Amino acid sequence: MTTSRKRRSSTKPEVTKADHSAFAKEVERAYRIARGLQSLEAGGQPEEDARRVGTGLALINELLDAYAAKMKLSGELPGSGLRDAYGIVEHLTTGRDHPIARHILGIKTDQFRRGKMRPTGETRLAQIVAVAAVRGYAMKAGGQQAPARRAVIAQAALYKIVLTATDLKNWHDAFQVEKDIGPDVFANELVNGCSDAQQVLELGATWIWKFWAVPSLPDKKIISPLSG
């Protein structure tokens, strides 16, 4: 099951140390549930942002475990960065000291302030898909961007994905400035693969859901080191 990835308001409430501590505990709980080390029953689903962090860290840890099994005692192990990769996950799940803490403080400075650098990877692809859904619907419906944005926002809301017209317009403008053809490639695929505008809208919303949804945690069996 999945839930929405909500967009944040530009007006931030005051956050206290107690709030930070409570959130960190929720992240740790989400992480342990995702790894099958703790039952979901006690406390129910962690809050959405905690699930985003906890499930992400759990996946990173699983990928590291797979990589570690592959490397074993390989001659490439010393220069692989594996130990520090685990150290970073440990810092983010337990608070154990690691230089990543200094880096996190550094990227919060003006030089790296949010919005100054464009996203990469899956985050960028998620934005491309959202913009493509708008462009594709506008192309098929023969309309303008503004009403297309409203239609996509409404359709995405059926999947409990919360997007805003401001974000969609900003992403659209940014991709145009960067001359990124990604949104047009996806938009053309939508247009060419659908018979009418409504079908474009529905398929585009499905794509958005795949990239923007936040997982709900299953209640995995708790693995005991004494079992078996």
C-alpha positions as CSV (number, residue, x, y, z in Angstrom):
1,M,0.0,0.0,0.0
2,T,1.1,3.6,-0.5
3,T,0.1,7.0,0.6
4,S,0.7,10.4,-0.8
5,R,3.9,12.4,-0.8
6,K,2.7,15.8,0.3
7,R,4.2,19.1,-0.8
8,R,5.4,21.3,2.0
9,S,4.0,24.7,2.8
10,S,6.5,27.6,2.4
11,T,5.4,28.8,5.9
12,K,7.2,26.6,8.4
13,P,6.1,26.3,12.1
14,E,8.7,26.6,14.8
15,V,10.4,23.3,15.4
16,T,11.7,22.4,18.9
17,K,14.4,20.0,20.0
18,A,11.7,17.8,21.3
19,D,10.1,17.7,17.8
20,H,13.4,16.7,16.3
21,S,13.9,14.0,18.9
22,A,10.4,12.6,18.4
23,F,10.8,12.6,14.6
24,A,14.2,10.8,14.9
25,K,12.5,8.1,17.1
26,E,9.8,7.7,14.5
27,V,12.4,7.3,11.7
28,E,14.2,4.7,13.8
29,R,10.9,2.8,14.3
30,A,10.1,3.0,10.6
31,Y,13.6,1.8,9.7
32,R,13.4,-1.2,12.1
33,I,9.9,-2.1,10.9
34,A,11.0,-2.0,7.3
35,R,13.9,-4.3,8.1
36,G,11.7,-6.8,9.9
37,L,13.4,-6.0,13.3
38,Q,10.3,-4.6,15.0
39,S,6.6,-5.3,14.8
40,L,4.3,-2.7,13.2
41,E,1.5,-3.4,15.8
42,A,3.0,-1.3,18.6
43,G,2.2,2.3,17.5
44,G,0.7,1.6,14.1
45,Q,2.1,3.3,10.9
46,P,4.8,5.8,11.5
47,E,4.0,9.3,10.1
48,E,4.6,9.9,6.4
49,D,7.9,11.8,6.5
50,A,9.3,9.2,9.0
51,R,8.3,6.4,6.6
52,R,10.0,8.3,3.7
53,V,13.3,8.4,5.6
54,G,13.0,5.0,7.3
55,T,12.1,3.0,4.2
56,G,14.8,4.8,2.2
57,L,17.5,4.0,4.8
58,A,16.3,0.4,5.0
59,L,16.6,0.0,1.2
60,I,20.1,1.5,1.3
61,N,21.1,-1.0,4.0
62,E,19.7,-3.9,2.0
63,L,21.6,-2.8,-1.1
64,L,24.8,-2.5,1.0
65,D,24.2,-6.0,2.4
66,A,24.0,-7.3,-1.2
67,Y,27.1,-5.4,-2.2
68,A,29.0,-6.6,0.8
69,A,28.1,-10.2,0.0
70,K,29.3,-9.7,-3.5
71,M,32.6,-8.1,-2.4
72,K,33.4,-10.5,0.5
73,L,37.2,-10.5,0.7
74,S,37.8,-9.0,-2.8
75,G,40.9,-7.0,-3.3
76,E,38.7,-4.1,-4.2
77,L,37.2,-4.0,-0.7
78,P,39.6,-1.6,0.9
79,G,38.9,1.2,-1.7
80,S,35.2,0.5,-2.1
81,G,33.9,2.9,0.6
82,L,31.7,0.1,2.0
83,R,32.7,0.6,5.6
84,D,31.8,4.3,5.5
85,A,28.6,3.6,3.6
86,Y,27.5,1.5,6.5
87,G,28.8,4.2,8.8
88,I,26.6,6.8,7.1
89,V,23.6,4.6,7.5
90,E,24.5,4.0,11.2
91,H,24.8,7.8,11.8
92,L,21.4,8.4,10.2
93,T,19.7,5.6,12.2
94,T,21.5,5.7,15.6
95,G,23.3,9.0,15.7
96,R,26.7,7.3,15.9
97,D,29.5,9.8,15.0
98,H,30.5,10.0,11.4
99,P,31.9,12.9,9.2
100,I,28.6,12.9,7.3
101,A,27.3,15.0,10.2
102,R,29.7,17.8,9.2
103,H,28.6,17.5,5.5
104,I,24.9,17.8,6.5
105,L,25.6,21.0,8.4
106,G,27.6,22.3,5.4
107,I,24.9,21.8,2.9
108,K,22.5,23.8,5.0
109,T,24.7,26.9,4.5
110,D,23.8,29.6,1.9
111,Q,26.2,28.2,-0.7
112,F,24.0,25.0,-0.8
113,R,20.7,26.4,0.2
114,R,17.6,24.5,-1.0
115,G,16.4,25.6,-4.5
116,K,19.8,26.7,-5.6
117,M,20.7,23.3,-7.0
118,R,18.4,21.4,-9.3
119,P,17.5,17.8,-8.3
120,T,19.0,14.7,-9.9
121,G,18.2,11.0,-10.2
122,E,14.8,9.7,-9.2
123,T,13.7,13.1,-7.8
124,R,14.3,14.8,-11.1
125,L,12.6,11.9,-13.0
126,A,9.6,12.3,-10.7
127,Q,9.4,16.0,-11.7
128,I,9.8,15.1,-15.4
129,V,6.9,12.7,-15.3
130,A,4.6,15.2,-13.6
131,V,5.5,17.9,-16.1
132,A,5.1,15.4,-19.0
133,A,1.6,14.5,-17.8
134,V,0.6,18.2,-18.0
135,R,2.2,18.7,-21.4
136,G,0.7,15.5,-22.8
137,Y,-2.8,16.3,-21.6
138,A,-2.5,19.9,-23.0
139,M,-1.3,18.5,-26.4
140,K,-4.1,15.9,-26.6
141,A,-6.8,18.2,-25.4
142,G,-5.6,21.1,-27.5
143,G,-5.6,23.4,-24.5
144,Q,-3.3,25.6,-22.4
145,Q,-0.9,24.7,-19.7
146,A,-2.9,26.2,-16.8
147,P,-6.1,24.2,-17.2
148,A,-4.0,21.1,-17.9
149,R,-2.2,21.6,-14.6
150,R,-5.5,21.8,-12.8
151,A,-6.7,18.6,-14.5
152,V,-3.5,16.7,-13.6
153,I,-3.6,17.9,-10.0
154,A,-7.2,16.7,-9.6
155,Q,-6.4,13.4,-11.2
156,A,-3.3,12.8,-9.1
157,A,-5.4,13.6,-6.0
158,L,-7.4,10.5,-6.7
159,Y,-4.2,8.6,-5.9
160,K,-3.7,10.8,-2.8
161,I,-0.7,12.5,-4.5
162,V,-0.7,16.2,-3.6
163,L,0.9,18.5,-6.3
164,T,0.6,22.2,-6.7
165,A,0.2,24.4,-9.7
166,T,3.1,26.5,-8.6
167,D,5.5,23.5,-8.4
168,L,4.3,22.2,-11.8
169,K,4.8,25.6,-13.5
170,N,8.3,26.0,-11.8
171,W,9.4,22.6,-13.0
172,H,8.1,23.2,-16.5
173,D,10.0,26.5,-16.7
174,A,13.2,25.0,-15.3
175,F,13.2,22.1,-17.8
176,Q,12.7,24.6,-20.6
177,V,15.6,26.8,-19.4
178,E,17.8,23.7,-19.1
179,K,16.6,22.5,-22.6
180,D,15.9,19.1,-21.0
181,I,13.9,17.0,-23.6
182,G,12.8,14.5,-20.9
183,P,9.3,16.0,-20.4
184,D,8.6,16.1,-24.1
185,V,9.8,12.5,-24.6
186,F,7.4,11.3,-21.9
187,A,4.6,13.6,-23.1
188,N,4.9,12.3,-26.7
189,E,4.8,8.7,-25.4
190,L,1.6,9.5,-23.5
191,V,0.0,11.2,-26.5
192,N,1.0,8.5,-29.0
193,G,-0.1,5.7,-26.8
194,C,-3.5,7.0,-25.8
195,S,-6.7,7.5,-27.9
196,D,-8.0,10.6,-26.2
197,A,-7.2,13.3,-23.6
198,Q,-8.9,11.5,-20.7
199,Q,-6.8,8.4,-21.3
200,V,-3.7,10.6,-21.3
201,L,-4.8,12.1,-18.0
202,E,-5.4,8.7,-16.4
203,L,-2.2,7.1,-17.6
204,G,-0.2,10.2,-16.7
205,A,-1.6,10.1,-13.1
206,T,-0.7,6.5,-12.9
207,W,2.9,7.4,-13.8
208,I,2.9,10.2,-11.2
209,W,1.7,7.7,-8.6
210,K,4.5,5.3,-9.3
211,F,7.1,8.0,-8.8
212,W,5.5,10.1,-6.0
213,A,3.8,7.6,-3.7
214,V,5.2,6.9,-0.2
215,P,5.1,3.3,1.0
216,S,3.1,2.0,3.9
217,L,5.0,-0.4,6.0
218,P,4.0,-4.1,6.1
219,D,4.2,-5.9,9.4
220,K,7.1,-8.2,8.6
221,K,8.0,-11.2,10.8
222,I,10.5,-10.1,13.4
223,I,13.8,-11.9,12.8
224,S,15.4,-13.2,16.0
225,P,19.2,-13.9,16.1
226,L,18.3,-16.9,18.2
227,S,15.8,-18.4,15.8
228,G,16.7,-21.3,13.5
